[in-house]
């Protein structure tokens, strides 16, 4: 499963039948510049509306989906 698909699934889980208000997954660093190597890491910025709670939604639900 691609990371974008994981984030979309996570957003759906968190919305609880609310309207999707957007959000973006933005790469930055060497990957975004096209200079990353095979052993490099992936730097990502996740921009979400303010009703997403960092502890509950990000460190709770999303971290479980990524594992």
Secondary structure, DSSP 8 states (H G I E B T S, - for coil): --HHHHHHHHHHHHHTT------EEEEETHHHHT---TT---EEEEE--TTS-IIIIIIIIIHHHH-
